[in-house]
Amino acid sequence: MTDKFLVNCSYGAAEAEKATIAFILAYTSAKEHETAVFATAGATDLLLKKARPDIRVDGYESLSGLIDGFVENGGKIWLCPACAKARGVSTDDLLPGVEIAGAPKTIAFLASGARTLA
C-alpha cells in the first residue's frame, strides 16, 4: 500500500445518505490503500457502542456494516476530541477501531502524502 487517503465525515443520522457515501468511499479505499476517516460533529453518534443507530438508506448498504467493514479492512477512524468532549463521549464509549485524535494526527497524515476523498 503506497497511496493514502483521508475521508472527512461530519454527517450523522440526520444526513444519513451523506454519511453513507463517506463510508462507502472509506470502505472501498481501505480494501487497497491506507485510509483514515476524520469524524466530526454528527458523525460522533455513529461511532458509539451503545445506542448505535441502525441506519440504512434505500439503495445503499447499511451504515453500520460499512463502518465495521472499513475497520476490518484496516481503516482507522479518528474522532475529533472537541466533538467527543462536547457530547460527553469517552474512549470507553466508542466502537472498536475508533480513536479520539484530532487535527495534529490528521494533519500529519495529510503531510505524509495522504489525499482527501470527501
BELWOUR-V626486 format. One record per residue. N is the residue number from 1. RES is the residue in three letters. SS is DSSP state (~ for helix, > for strand, _ for the rest). Layout:
# BELWOUR-V626486
n->N res->RES ss->SS
n->N res->RES ss->SS
This chain:
# BELWOUR-V626486
n->1 res->MET ss->_
n->2 res->THR ss->_
n->3 res->ASP ss->_
n->4 res->LYS ss->>
n->5 res->PHE ss->>
n->6 res->LEU ss->>
n->7 res->VAL ss->>
n->8 res->ASN ss->>
n->9 res->CYS ss->>
n->10 res->SER ss->_
n->11 res->TYR ss->_
n->12 res->GLY ss->_
n->13 res->ALA ss->~
n->14 res->ALA ss->~
n->15 res->GLU ss->~
n->16 res->ALA ss->~
n->17 res->GLU ss->~
n->18 res->LYS ss->~
n->19 res->ALA ss->~
n->20 res->THR ss->~
n->21 res->ILE ss->~
n->22 res->ALA ss->~
n->23 res->PHE ss->~
n->24 res->ILE ss->~
n->25 res->LEU ss->~
n->26 res->ALA ss->~
n->27 res->TYR ss->~
n->28 res->THR ss->~
n->29 res->SER ss->~
n->30 res->ALA ss->~
n->31 res->LYS ss->_
n->32 res->GLU ss->_
n->33 res->HIS ss->_
n->34 res->GLU ss->>
n->35 res->THR ss->>
n->36 res->ALA ss->>
n->37 res->VAL ss->>
n->38 res->PHE ss->>
n->39 res->ALA ss->>
n->40 res->THR ss->_
n->41 res->ALA ss->~
n->42 res->GLY ss->~
n->43 res->ALA ss->~
n->44 res->THR ss->~
n->45 res->ASP ss->~
n->46 res->LEU ss->~
n->47 res->LEU ss->~
n->48 res->LEU ss->>
n->49 res->LYS ss->_
n->50 res->LYS ss->_
n->51 res->ALA ss->_
n->52 res->ARG ss->_
n->53 res->PRO ss->_
n->54 res->ASP ss->_
n->55 res->ILE ss->_
n->56 res->ARG ss->_
n->57 res->VAL ss->_
n->58 res->ASP ss->_
n->59 res->GLY ss->_
n->60 res->TYR ss->_
n->61 res->GLU ss->_
n->62 res->SER ss->_
n->63 res->LEU ss->~
n->64 res->SER ss->~
n->65 res->GLY ss->~
n->66 res->LEU ss->~
n->67 res->ILE ss->~
n->68 res->ASP ss->~
n->69 res->GLY ss->~
n->70 res->PHE ss->~
n->71 res->VAL ss->~
n->72 res->GLU ss->~
n->73 res->ASN ss->_
n->74 res->GLY ss->_
n->75 res->GLY ss->_
n->76 res->LYS ss->>
n->77 res->ILE ss->>
n->78 res->TRP ss->>
n->79 res->LEU ss->>
n->80 res->CYS ss->_
n->81 res->PRO ss->~
n->82 res->ALA ss->~
n->83 res->CYS ss->~
n->84 res->ALA ss->~
n->85 res->LYS ss->~
n->86 res->ALA ss->~
n->87 res->ARG ss->_
n->88 res->GLY ss->_
n->89 res->VAL ss->_
n->90 res->SER ss->_
n->91 res->THR ss->~
n->92 res->ASP ss->~
n->93 res->ASP ss->~
n->94 res->LEU ss->>
n->95 res->LEU ss->_
n->96 res->PRO ss->_
n->97 res->GLY ss->_
n->98 res->VAL ss->>
n->99 res->GLU ss->>
n->100 res->ILE ss->>
n->101 res->ALA ss->_
n->102 res->GLY ss->_
n->103 res->ALA ss->~
n->104 res->PRO ss->~
n->105 res->LYS ss->~
n->106 res->THR ss->~
n->107 res->ILE ss->~
n->108 res->ALA ss->~
n->109 res->PHE ss->~
n->110 res->LEU ss->~
n->111 res->ALA ss->~
n->112 res->SER ss->_
n->113 res->GLY ss->_
n->114 res->ALA ss->_
n->115 res->ARG ss->>
n->116 res->THR ss->>
n->117 res->LEU ss->_
n->118 res->ALA ss->_
